Amino acid sequence: MAIKNRIAWAVVCAALLLAACANPVPPEKSAYVGQWNAPGMSLLITQDGSVDYKRVKGGVNTSITAPLKKFEGDNFIVGVGLWTTTFVVSKPPSEAAGRWKMTVDGVELIRAATGQST
């Protein structure tokens, strides 16, 4: 097996293992599901518990793609094993004037309309 094929196979296996570790979003937290955006920040939370986060702050790029582990109050924790990140939600998802908003790590995010990609 060529080295490129081995690397591709390892990436696919790692992705499958990560997906298997995700906990689905519980029904009472379903408002969290969706694509959330703000200037310099995007957060995707899927119903199956996958989380994809990207942020640019002060010229530093941060990104996390990991499974949802659990919710603690309004906050949610993502990661694998001992490697975890807590997203602090100071304002949980709420709808006003047809727009969904939530504040995560001090940033007000707006949920993209269903079917809209960013």
SERO-4910 file (N, C-alpha, C, O; in steps of 0.05 Angstrom, whole numbers):
BEGIN
 pado doro    nc1    nc2    nc3   cac1   cac2   cac3    cc1    cc2    cc3    oc1    oc2    oc3
  Met    A     17    -23      0      0      0      0     18     25      0     36     27     16
  Ala    A     13     43    -18     29     67    -20     25     85      5      4     83     18
  Ile    A     45    101     11     44    118     34     20    137     34      8    142     55
  Lys    A     14    148     11    -10    166      9    -35    151     16    -53    162     30
  Asn    A    -38    126      6    -61    110     13    -63    104     43    -85    104     54
  Arg    A    -40     99     55    -40     93     84    -48    118    100    -63    116    119
  Ile    A    -38    141     92    -46    166    105    -76    171    102    -89    178    121
  Ala    A    -86    168     78   -114    172     73   -131    153     89   -151    160    101
  Trp    A   -122    128     90   -137    108    106   -136    115    136   -157    112    149
  Ala    A   -114    124    146   -112    132    174   -130    156    180   -143    157    201
  Val    A   -132    175    162   -149    198    166   -178    189    166   -194    199    183
  Val    A   -186    172    148   -214    162    148   -220    147    174   -242    151    185
  Cys    A   -202    130    183   -207    115    208   -209    134    231   -226    130    249
  Ala    A   -192    154    233   -193    173    255   -219    189    254   -231    193    276
  Ala    A   -228    197    231   -254    211    229   -277    193    238   -295    203    252
  Leu    A   -277    168    231   -298    150    239   -297    145    270   -318    144    282
  Leu    A   -274    143    281   -272    141    310   -282    165    324   -296    163    345
  Leu    A   -275    189    314   -285    214    326   -315    215    325   -328    223    344
  Ala    A   -326    208    302   -355    209    299   -369    190    318   -391    196    328
  Ala    A   -357    167    322   -368    147    340   -369    157    369   -385    147    385
  Cys    A   -352    175    376   -350    186    404   -370    208    409   -374    215    432
  Ala    A   -383    218    389   -401    241    392   -427    232    406   -437    210    402
  Asn    A   -437    250    423   -463    246    435   -483    264    420   -478    288    417
  Pro    A   -506    253    412   -526    269    398   -535    292    416   -534    290    441
  Val    A   -543    314    404   -554    336    419   -580    328    431   -598    319    417
  Pro    A   -583    331    457   -609    323    470   -632    340    460   -628    364    453
  Pro    A   -656    329    460   -679    345    450   -682    372    463   -690    391    450
  Glu    A   -677    374    489   -681    400    503   -660    421    495   -662    444    502
  Lys    A   -639    412    481   -618    431    471   -618    433    441   -599    443    429
  Ser    A   -640    425    428   -640    424    398   -638    452    386   -630    454    363
  Ala    A   -643    473    401   -640    500    391   -611    507    385   -605    525    370
  Tyr    A   -592    492    396   -564    496    391   -555    486    364   -535    495    353
  Val    A   -570    468    352   -563    456    326   -565    476    304   -585    491    301
  Gly    A   -544    478    288   -544    495    264   -517    508    260   -497    503    274
  Gln    A   -516    524    239   -492    539    232   -495    567    244   -513    582    238
  Trp    A   -476    574    262   -476    600    276   -453    617    266   -431    606    263
  Asn    A   -457    643    261   -436    659    250   -435    687    263   -455    697    272
  Ala    A   -411    698    263   -406    726    271   -380    733    256   -366    715    247
  Pro    A   -375    759    253   -350    766    240   -326    753    255   -322    758    279
  Gly    A   -310    738    241   -287    725    252   -292    699    267   -274    687    278
  Met    A   -317    690    267   -323    665    282   -346    650    269   -366    662    260
  Ser    A   -343    623    267   -365    606    258   -365    581    275   -344    571    284
  Leu    A   -389    571    279   -393    548    297   -416    531    284   -438    541    281
  Leu    A   -409    506    278   -429    488    268   -433    466    289   -415    453    297
  Ile    A   -459    462    296   -466    441    314   -487    424    300   -508    434    293
  Thr    A   -481    398    296   -500    381    282   -516    364    302   -507    360    325
  Gln    A   -539    355    294   -556    339    311   -542    314    322   -547    306    344
  Asp    A   -524    303    305   -511    278    314   -488    284    333   -475    265    343
  Gly    A   -482    309    339   -462    316    359   -435    323    349   -415    324    364
  Ser    A   -433    329    323   -407    339    312   -406    369    316   -426    383    312
  Val    A   -382    379    323   -378    408    327   -354    416    310   -333    404    311
  Asp    A   -358    438    295   -337    449    279   -336    479    285   -355    494    280
  Tyr    A   -313    488    296   -310    516    306   -286    529    292   -265    516    290
  Lys    A   -289    553    283   -267    569    272   -269    597    282   -290    609    283
  Arg    A   -246    608    290   -245    636    300   -219    649    293   -198    637    295
  Val    A   -221    674    285   -197    690    281   -199    713    300   -218    729    300
  Lys    A   -179    716    317   -179    737    338   -150    747    341   -132    731    348
  Gly    A   -146    772    336   -119    784    339    -99    771    321    -76    768    328
  Gly    A   -108    763    297    -89    750    278    -84    721    283    -68    709    269
  Val    A    -96    709    303    -92    681    310   -116    665    301   -139    672    307
  Asn    A   -111    644    286   -132    626    277   -135    603    296   -115    590    303
  Thr    A   -159    598    305   -164    575    322   -186    558    309   -206    569    300
  Ser    A   -183    533    308   -204    515    297   -205    489    313   -184    479    323
  Ile    A   -229    479    316   -233    454    330   -255    439    315   -276    450    309
  Thr    A   -249    414    309   -269    396    298   -268    372    316   -249    357    316
  Ala    A   -290    369    332   -290    347    352   -319    340    359   -337    355    352
  Pro    A   -322    317    371   -349    309    379   -359    323    404   -343    331    421
  Leu    A   -385    326    406   -397    337    430   -396    316    452   -403    293    448
  Lys    A   -386    324    476   -385    305    498   -410    308    515   -423    288    521
  Lys    A   -416    333    523   -440    337    540   -446    367    543   -429    384    536
  Phe    A   -469    372    554   -477    399    562   -474    401    592   -480    382    606
  Glu    A   -465    424    602   -465    430    630   -480    457    633   -468    478    628
  Gly    A   -505    456    640   -522    480    640   -525    489    611   -533    473    594
  Asp    A   -519    514    605   -520    524    578   -494    519    563   -494    520    538
  Asn    A   -472    514    577   -446    510    564   -445    482    552   -460    464    560
  Phe    A   -428    478    532   -424    451    521   -394    445    519   -378    463    515
  Ile    A   -388    419    522   -361    410    522   -357    392    498   -373    374    493
  Val    A   -335    397    483   -328    380    460   -300    370    464   -284    382    478
  Gly    A   -294    347    451   -267    336    453   -267    306    453   -288    293    451
  Val    A   -243    295    456   -239    266    457   -221    260    481   -200    273    485
  Gly    A   -230    241    497   -213    234    521   -209    257    539   -228    272    546
  Leu    A   -184    261    547   -177    283    565   -175    310    551   -174    331    563
  Trp    A   -173    309    524   -171    334    509   -199    345    504   -214    335    487
  Thr    A   -207    366    520   -233    377    517   -232    407    517   -212    419    526
  Thr    A   -253    419    506   -256    448    506   -285    454    515   -304    442    505
  Thr    A   -287    473    534   -314    482    542   -321    508    528   -305    527    529
  Phe    A   -344    508    515   -354    532    503   -373    545    523   -393    533    531
  Val    A   -366    569    531   -382    583    551   -405    599    537   -400    617    521
  Val    A   -429    591    544   -453    604    531   -465    622    552   -479    613    571
  Ser    A   -461    648    548   -473    668    567   -501    675    561   -517    684    578
  Lys    A   -509    671    535   -537    675    527   -544    651    509   -535    650    486
  Pro    A   -561    633    519   -568    609    503   -585    618    479   -595    640    477
  Pro    A   -589    600    459   -604    606    435   -632    617    442   -646    606    458
  Ser    A   -638    639    428   -665    650    431   -672    664    404   -654    673    389
  Glu    A   -698    666    399   -707    678    374   -720    704    380   -737    707    398
  Ala    A   -713    724    364   -726    750    365   -727    761    336   -707    761    322
  Ala    A   -750    770    329   -755    782    302   -746    763    280   -735    772    260
  Gly    A   -750    737    284   -744    717    263   -715    710    261   -707    695    243
  Arg    A   -698    719    280   -669    712    279   -662    698    305   -670    707    327
  Trp    A   -647    677    302   -637    662    325   -610    673    333   -592    676    315
  Lys    A   -605    678    358   -580    688    368   -571    673    393   -588    663    408
  Met    A   -545    671    397   -534    661    423   -507    673    426   -494    681    406
  Thr    A   -498    676    451   -472    687    456   -454    665    467   -460    653    488
  Val    A   -432    660    453   -413    639    460   -385    652    463   -376    666    445
  Asp    A   -372    646    485   -346    657    490   -345    688    486   -325    698    475
  Gly    A   -367    701    493   -368    730    491   -375    741    464   -374    766    460
  Val    A   -381    724    445   -387    733    417   -416    726    411   -425    704    415
  Glu    A   -431    747    402   -459    742    394   -459    730    366   -449    742    347
  Leu    A   -471    706    365   -473    692    339   -502    692    329   -520    693    345
  Ile    A   -505    691    303   -531    690    290   -532    664    274   -514    658    259
  Arg    A   -554    649    278   -556    623    264   -565    628    236   -584    643    231
  Ala    A   -551    615    217   -558    617    189   -585    604    184   -592    585    198
  Ala    A   -599    615    164   -625    603    157   -620    574    148   -600    568    136
  Thr    A   -640    557    153   -639    529    145   -634    528    115   -647    541     99
  Gly    A   -615    510    107   -609    507     79   -588    526     69   -578    523     47
  Gln    A   -581    546     85   -561    566     76   -534    556     85   -531    548    108
  Ser    A   -514    557     68   -487    549     76   -470    574     78   -475    594     65
  Thr    A   -448    571     94   -430    593     98   -402    585     93   -383    601     95
***
